[in-house]
């Protein structure tokens, strides 16, 4: 299996996960709003590692890297869900985009060395 197949399989796994849990599929706009709430949760966690105190200190989250990793994963999942809503795969698109840029860079380096 090549990397692009793995990215497509991961997209399919997100579909499986949503369907298995009986979650309602959001449209693109709602998925992006959910993504923003996940970004906010990630920032709230980041602020917790400092001396930041919120209006309700008893609800201040405790910072730890595992929780940070989970929140970042939630952001990625909601980006994939937003892509699914529009029938695109953002992970595959990111891979293709970076491959294209690397090929252009390699071509430019080859032309400079000629």
MISE-293050 format. One record per residue: residue number from 0; residue in three letters; x, y, z of N, C-alpha, C in turn. Coordinates in steps of 0.1 Angstrom, whole numbers. Example, Ala and Ser with C-alpha at 12.3 -4.5 7.8 and 13.67 -1.06 7.14 Angstrom:
<sites>
SITE_0_Ala_132_-57_78_123_-45_78_132_-33_78
SITE_1_Ser_128_-22_71_137_-11_71_129_0_79
</sites>
This chain:
<sites>
SITE_0_Unk_8_-12_0_0_0_0_9_12_0
SITE_1_Unk_6_22_-9_14_34_-9_7_44_1
SITE_2_Unk_14_55_3_10_66_12_-3_72_8
SITE_3_Unk_-6_74_-4_-19_80_-8_-30_71_-5
SITE_4_Unk_-28_58_-7_-38_48_-3_-41_48_12
SITE_5_Unk_-31_50_20_-32_51_34_-40_63_38
SITE_6_Unk_-38_74_31_-45_86_34_-60_85_31
SITE_7_Unk_-63_78_20_-77_75_16_-83_66_26
SITE_8_Unk_-76_56_30_-81_47_40_-84_54_54
SITE_9_Unk_-76_63_57_-78_71_70_-91_79_68
SITE_10_Unk_-93_85_57_-106_92_54_-117_83_56
SITE_11_Unk_-116_71_51_-127_61_52_-129_57_66
SITE_12_Unk_-118_56_74_-119_53_88_-127_63_96
SITE_13_Unk_-125_76_92_-133_87_99_-147_85_96
SITE_14_Unk_-151_81_83_-165_78_80_-170_67_88
SITE_15_Unk_-162_56_89_-166_45_97_-169_49_112
SITE_16_Unk_-159_56_117_-161_61_131_-173_69_134
SITE_17_Unk_-176_79_125_-188_87_126_-201_78_125
SITE_18_Unk_-201_69_115_-213_61_114_-215_51_125
SITE_19_Unk_-204_45_130_-204_35_141_-210_42_154
SITE_20_Unk_-206_54_156_-210_61_168_-224_67_166
SITE_21_Unk_-230_67_154_-243_73_151_-243_88_152
SITE_22_Unk_-231_94_149_-230_108_149_-237_114_136
SITE_23_Unk_-242_126_138_-249_133_127_-237_140_119
SITE_24_Unk_-238_138_105_-228_144_97_-231_158_95
SITE_25_Unk_-221_167_99_-223_181_98_-221_185_83
SITE_26_Unk_-227_196_79_-223_202_66_-210_209_68
SITE_27_Unk_-205_215_57_-192_221_57_-191_232_67
SITE_28_Unk_-201_241_67_-201_252_76_-201_248_91
SITE_29_Unk_-209_239_94_-209_234_108_-196_227_112
SITE_30_Unk_-191_219_103_-178_212_105_-167_222_108
SITE_31_Unk_-167_233_100_-157_243_103_-159_250_116
SITE_32_Unk_-172_252_120_-174_258_133_-170_248_144
SITE_33_Unk_-172_235_143_-167_226_152_-152_226_153
SITE_34_Unk_-145_228_141_-131_229_140_-126_240_149
SITE_35_Unk_-133_252_147_-129_264_155_-131_262_170
SITE_36_Unk_-141_254_174_-142_251_189_-131_243_193
SITE_37_Unk_-126_234_185_-115_225_189_-102_234_190
SITE_38_Unk_-101_243_181_-89_253_181_-90_260_194
SITE_39_Unk_-102_265_198_-103_272_211_-100_263_223
SITE_40_Unk_-104_251_223_-100_242_233_-85_240_234
SITE_41_Unk_-79_239_223_-64_237_222_-57_250_228
SITE_42_Unk_-62_262_224_-56_274_230_-59_275_245
SITE_43_Unk_-71_271_250_-74_271_264_-64_262_271
SITE_44_Unk_-61_250_266_-52_241_272_-38_247_272
SITE_45_Unk_-34_254_261_-21_260_261_-20_271_271
SITE_46_Unk_-30_279_273_-30_290_283_-29_284_297
SITE_47_Unk_-34_272_299_-33_265_312_-19_262_317
SITE_48_Unk_-10_261_307_4_258_311_11_270_317
SITE_49_Unk_5_282_316_11_294_321_3_298_334
SITE_50_Unk_4_310_338_-2_315_350_-16_320_348
SITE_51_Unk_-21_318_336_-35_323_332_-45_317_342
SITE_52_Unk_-54_326_346_-65_322_354_-78_328_348
SITE_53_Unk_-88_319_346_-100_324_340_-110_328_350
SITE_54_Unk_-121_333_346_-131_338_355_-136_327_365
SITE_55_Unk_-136_315_360_-140_303_369_-128_294_370
SITE_56_Unk_-119_297_379_-106_289_380_-108_275_383
SITE_57_Unk_-120_271_389_-122_257_391_-124_249_378
SITE_58_Unk_-127_256_367_-129_248_355_-117_250_346
SITE_59_Unk_-106_255_351_-94_256_343_-88_242_340
SITE_60_Unk_-85_240_327_-80_226_324_-65_225_329
SITE_61_Unk_-61_213_331_-47_210_334_-40_207_321
SITE_62_Unk_-28_213_319_-21_210_307_-13_197_308
SITE_63_Unk_-14_189_298_-5_178_296_-4_175_281
SITE_64_Unk_7_170_277_10_168_263_0_158_256
SITE_65_Unk_-4_148_264_-14_138_258_-27_145_255
SITE_66_Unk_-31_154_264_-44_161_261_-42_171_249
SITE_67_Unk_-30_177_249_-27_186_237_-28_178_224
SITE_68_Unk_-22_166_224_-22_158_212_-36_154_208
SITE_69_Unk_-44_151_218_-58_147_215_-66_159_209
SITE_70_Unk_-64_171_214_-71_183_209_-66_186_195
SITE_71_Unk_-53_185_192_-48_187_179_-54_176_169
SITE_72_Unk_-55_164_174_-62_153_166_-76_157_163
SITE_73_Unk_-83_163_173_-97_167_171_-98_178_159
SITE_74_Unk_-88_187_159_-88_197_149_-86_190_135
SITE_75_Unk_-77_181_134_-75_174_122_-87_166_118
SITE_76_Unk_-93_159_127_-105_152_124_-116_161_118
SITE_77_Unk_-118_172_124_-129_181_119_-125_187_106
SITE_78_Unk_-113_189_103_-109_193_89_-112_182_79
SITE_79_Unk_-110_170_83_-113_159_74_-128_158_72
SITE_80_Unk_-136_160_83_-150_159_82_-155_170_73
SITE_81_Unk_-149_182_74_-153_193_65_-150_190_51
SITE_82_Unk_-139_183_49_-136_179_35_-146_168_30
SITE_83_Unk_-150_159_39_-159_149_35_-173_155_31
SITE_84_Unk_-176_166_38_-189_173_35_-188_179_21
SITE_85_Unk_-176_182_16_-175_187_3_-169_177_-7
SITE_86_Unk_-168_164_-3_-163_153_-11_-149_156_-16
SITE_87_Unk_-140_160_-6_-126_162_-9_-119_155_3
SITE_88_Unk_-106_152_1_-98_147_11_-86_156_14
SITE_89_Unk_-87_164_25_-77_174_27_-63_168_30
SITE_90_Unk_-63_156_36_-50_150_39_-43_146_25
SITE_91_Unk_-50_141_16_-45_137_3_-41_150_-4
SITE_92_Unk_-49_160_-3_-46_173_-10_-33_179_-4
SITE_93_Unk_-31_178_9_-19_183_15_-7_176_10
SITE_94_Unk_-8_162_10_3_154_5_6_158_-10
SITE_95_Unk_-4_159_-18_-2_162_-32_4_176_-34
SITE_96_Unk_0_185_-26_5_199_-26_20_199_-22
SITE_97_Unk_23_192_-11_37_192_-7_46_185_-17
SITE_98_Unk_41_174_-23_48_167_-34_51_176_-46
SITE_99_Unk_41_184_-50_43_193_-61_53_204_-58
SITE_100_Unk_53_209_-46_63_220_-42_77_214_-41
SITE_101_Unk_78_202_-36_91_196_-35_97_193_-49
SITE_102_Unk_88_188_-58_93_186_-72_97_199_-78
SITE_103_Unk_90_210_-76_94_223_-82_107_227_-76
SITE_104_Unk_109_225_-63_122_229_-56_133_221_-62
SITE_105_Unk_131_208_-64_141_199_-70_145_204_-84
SITE_106_Unk_134_207_-91_137_212_-105_145_225_-105
SITE_107_Unk_141_234_-96_149_246_-96_163_244_-91
SITE_108_Unk_166_235_-82_179_232_-78_187_226_-90
SITE_109_Unk_181_217_-97_187_211_-109_191_221_-119
SITE_110_Unk_182_230_-122_184_241_-132_196_250_-127
SITE_111_Unk_197_253_-114_208_261_-109_221_254_-110
SITE_112_Unk_221_240_-110_234_233_-110_238_230_-125
SITE_113_Unk_230_233_-134_233_230_-148_243_240_-154
</sites>
